[in-house]
Amino acid sequence: LSSEQGTKAIAGCIFGRKNLRIVRLAQQNLDAVPEGPMLIIANRDRPGILGLIASALGEANVNIGNMSLGRQQPDQDAVAIFNLDAVPPASVLAAIRQIRGVLEVSVVNADPSEKN
């Protein structure tokens, strides 16, 4: 996975014949469904950060369909993948980047037939 912040290793697997999963991202284990617009956030593992992110999305009327979290140890870095119903506006992404403890913000569209 490449972004303006650099490149991160990503690992996936298939359950059965069709159920794709992202199971590791940037040395963090998780279980995310790779579909539709995905908001990928690296953050410090601190109380309240995910609530602020969810509130920013909700205020912009962007629905979270699914969410997966990963961390190795409490109080260190963590990763969150939000499956969204729509790509958030640039202003919302900018607001999320300003949240104390948020380290990186990326949007990936897992459906190549649709454009962000």
Secondary structure, DSSP 8 states (H G I E B T S, - for coil): -EETTEE--EEEEEETTTEEEEEEETTEEEEE---SEEEEEEEE--TTHHHHHHHHHHHTT--EEEEEEEESSTTSEEEEEEEESS---HHHHHHHHTSTTEEEEEEEES-TTS--
